[in-house]
C-alpha cells in the first residue's frame, strides 16, 4: 500500500478489541520506526514504556489515566507511554561525532578538529536551552508519527491521548523525574471500521499555509488534490451515514456507559 493511501486511511481508532492481544513483535516494529525518525543533532530524546495489559501488574495498569478517554486505556491491549528524556542532550557531542564519521553532518570536508573547536562549543553554550520544551518535542512527534504509520501497516489501530496526569504517570512507571511525559498511545486491533466514521473536518488549506509571507495563502492546485484523491489520501468526509449505528453497536458490545455521560 502506498504512503499516500496509508495517510488517507489512518485514523485515530478509539475502539479496539480488548480480547485480542497485540504481538510484541508488532510493537517492536512500531518502536523501530520511531527510533529511525529524524531528530536534531541525532540526540534521540524520544523514549517509551510499553504496557501490555495481559502481563503488567494491576498496580501499573491502575497508574495509567487520562480523563474522558479513560475507557480507551481500560480496553486497549497495549498502552505506550511516550516521553522525552532531556538528558539525551548531554550526549550531543558524541552524537555529532557519530554523524561526522558517518558523513552525515553536512559540513562537506569539515575535519574533526573543526567539529571540536567550532560546532560542539556552540552546542555546549545552549545545552540548557535545548533541554527545554520546544524542538525536542517536535522531533519526538516525528518518531511517534512514524510509529503510528507502522501500526496501520500492521493492521493495528491506535489513538494518541493527552493527559494532565503526566507527572503521576511518570512516577507510577518509574520514569526519571527529569523526563517529560508526552502522551499515551493505545494500541489494539480495530473493533470499528477503518473509516472510523469518515474523514474528520479540517480547516481550509489556505487558512493554514502561506507562501513567502504570512497571510499569503499557499496556492492549492486542483490537479494535485485530484491526484491525491485518486491515490486514496482523501476519503469520504464524516459523518458516514451508518456511523451512529456503528457507535451504538460498539457501545453495547464493549459494555460502555451511555454516551450521555460524556464517556464516548
C-alpha positions in Angstrom: 0.0 0.0 0.0 1.4 3.4 -1.0 2.2 6.0 1.7 -0.5 8.4 0.3 -3.2 5.8 0.8 -1.8 4.9 4.3 -2.0 8.6 5.3 -5.5 8.9 4.0 -6.8 5.7 5.7 -5.0 6.1 9.0 -7.5 7.4 11.6 -7.5 7.6 15.4 -9.0 4.3 16.3 -10.7 4.6 19.6 -12.5 1.3 19.7 -10.2 -1.8 19.8 -10.8 -5.4 20.5 -10.0 -5.9 24.2 -10.0 -9.7 23.8 -7.2 -9.8 21.2 -3.7 -9.4 22.4 -1.1 -7.5 20.3 2.0 -9.4 19.4 5.2 -7.9 20.9 6.8 -8.2 17.5 4.4 -5.7 16.1 5.0 -3.2 18.9 8.7 -3.7 18.2 8.1 -2.7 14.6 6.5 0.5 15.8 9.4 1.3 18.1 11.9 0.5 15.4 10.1 3.0 13.1 10.2 5.6 15.9 13.9 5.0 16.5 14.8 5.7 12.9 13.0 9.1 12.8 14.9 12.3 12.2 16.0 14.1 15.4 18.1 17.3 15.7 21.7 16.5 16.4 20.8 12.8 16.3 20.3 13.0 20.1 17.2 10.8 20.0 15.4 12.0 23.2 12.2 10.0 22.5 11.6 7.2 24.9 8.7 4.9 25.7 7.4 2.5 28.3 5.1 -0.1 26.7 2.5 -1.6 29.0 0.9 -4.9 27.9 -2.4 -5.5 29.7 -2.0 -9.2 29.7 1.3 -9.2 31.6 1.5 -5.9 33.5 0.6 -5.7 37.2 -2.7 -4.3 38.2 -0.8 -1.5 40.0 0.9 -0.5 36.8 -2.5 -0.6 34.9 -4.2 1.5 37.5 -1.5 4.2 37.1 -2.4 4.9 33.5 -5.1 7.5 33.4 -6.5 10.1 31.0 -9.7 12.0 31.8 -12.7 11.4 29.4 -10.7 8.9 27.4 -10.0 6.6 30.3 -12.2 3.9 28.8 -9.9 3.6 25.9 -7.0 2.9 28.2 -9.0 0.4 30.1 -9.9 -1.6 26.9 -6.6 -1.4 25.0 -4.4 -4.5 25.0 -1.3 -2.2 24.8 -0.7 1.4 26.1 2.5 3.1 25.1 3.7 6.0 27.3 5.8 8.2 25.1 8.2 10.5 27.0 11.1 12.8 26.3 14.4 12.4 28.2 16.3 15.8 28.2 19.4 14.1 29.4 20.0 12.9 25.9 21.2 16.4 25.1 24.2 15.8 27.4 25.4 13.3 24.8 25.0 15.6 21.9 28.8 15.9 21.4 29.1 12.2 20.9 26.1 12.1 18.6 27.7 14.9 16.4 30.9 12.9 16.2 28.9 9.9 15.0 27.3 12.0 12.3 30.7 13.3 11.2 32.1 9.8 11.0 29.0 8.7 9.0 29.4 11.5 6.5 26.0 12.9 7.5 26.9 16.1 9.2 26.5 18.2 6.1 29.8 20.1 6.5 31.5 18.8 3.4 35.2 18.3 4.0 35.0 19.6 7.6 37.7 17.9 9.6 37.3 16.5 13.1 39.2 19.4 14.7 36.7 21.9 13.2 33.8 20.0 14.8 35.6 20.0 18.2 36.7 23.7 18.1 33.7 25.2 16.4 30.4 23.3 16.3 30.5 21.4 19.6 31.4 24.5 21.6 28.3 26.3 20.1 26.0 23.5 21.2 27.6 23.4 24.6 26.7 27.1 25.2 23.0 26.4 24.5 22.7 23.0 26.1 20.3 24.0 28.9 18.1 25.8 26.4 17.9 22.7 24.2 16.6 20.7 27.1 13.6 23.0 27.5 10.3 22.2 25.7 10.4 23.1 22.1 12.4 21.5 19.3 12.8 18.2 21.2 9.0 17.7 21.4 8.7 18.4 17.6 11.3 15.7 16.8 9.8 13.3 19.2 6.5 13.9 17.4 8.1 12.7 14.2 9.0 9.5 15.9 5.5 8.9 17.2 4.1 9.7 13.8 6.3 7.1 12.2 5.3 4.5 14.8 1.7 5.3 14.1 2.0 4.7 10.4 3.8 1.5 11.1 1.0 0.4 13.3 -1.5 0.9 10.5 0.6 -1.0 8.1 0.5 -3.9 10.5 -3.3 -3.9 10.8 -3.4 -2.2 14.2 -5.4 0.8 15.4 -4.0 3.5 17.7 -5.2 6.6 19.4 -2.9 9.3 20.9 -4.2 10.7 24.2 -3.1 13.7 26.2 -3.4 13.7 29.9 -2.9 16.3 32.7 -1.8 13.4 34.9 1.6 13.1 33.2 3.6 13.6 36.4 1.6 10.9 38.3 2.1 8.5 35.3 5.8 9.3 35.2 6.1 8.4 38.9 4.0 5.3 38.7 6.0 3.9 35.8 9.3 4.7 37.4 10.4 7.2 34.7 13.1 9.5 35.9 11.9 12.8 37.3 13.9 14.8 34.7 11.8 13.3 31.9 8.6 14.7 30.4 5.6 12.5 29.6 4.4 13.5 26.1 1.3 11.3 25.5 -0.3 7.9 25.9 -1.0 5.8 22.8 -3.5 3.0 22.9 -2.8 0.1 20.5 -5.0 -2.8 19.5 -6.8 -4.5 16.7 -9.7 -2.2 15.5 -13.2 -3.0 16.6 -14.6 -0.2 14.4 -14.2 0.2 10.7 -11.0 1.7 9.4 -13.0 4.8 8.2 -13.9 5.4 11.9 -16.8 7.5 10.7 -15.1 9.2 7.8 -12.5 11.9 7.3 -12.5 14.3 10.2 -13.2 18.0 9.5 -10.1 20.0 8.7 -9.5 23.8 8.4 -9.3 25.2 4.9 -5.9 24.6 3.3 -5.4 28.3 2.6 -6.0 29.2 6.3 -3.1 27.0 7.4 -0.3 27.5 5.0 1.3 30.7 3.5 3.8 31.3 0.7 6.7 33.6 1.1 5.0 35.9 3.7 2.4 35.4 6.4 -1.2 35.9 5.1 -0.4 35.0 1.5 -2.2 31.7 1.1 -0.2 28.9 -0.4 -1.8 28.1 -3.7 -3.8 24.9 -3.8 -3.7 23.3 -7.2 -6.8 21.3 -8.1 -4.9 18.7 -10.1 -2.8 17.9 -7.1 -6.0 17.4 -5.0 -7.4 15.2 -7.7 -4.3 13.1 -7.9 -4.2 12.6 -4.1 -7.9 11.8 -4.1 -7.3 9.1 -6.7 -4.5 7.7 -4.7 -6.8 7.4 -1.6 -5.3 10.1 0.5 -8.6 12.0 0.7 -11.5 9.9 1.7 -15.2 10.4 2.3 -15.9 13.2 4.8 -17.5 12.4 8.2 -20.1 11.6 9.2 -20.8 8.4 7.2 -24.5 7.6 7.2 -24.1 4.4 9.3 -21.8 5.9 11.9 -24.4 6.4 14.7 -25.5 2.8 14.3 -21.9 1.6 14.5 -21.2 3.7 17.7 -24.4 2.2 19.2 -23.3 -1.3 18.4 -19.8 -0.7 19.8 -21.1 0.8 23.0 -23.2 -2.3 23.6 -20.6 -4.8 22.5 -17.9 -3.3 24.7 -20.3 -2.7 27.6 -19.5 1.0 27.8 -21.6 3.6 29.6 -24.2 5.6 27.9 -22.9 8.4 25.7 -24.9 10.9 27.6 -22.3 10.5 30.4 -19.6 12.0 28.2 -17.7 8.7 28.1 -17.9 8.4 24.3 
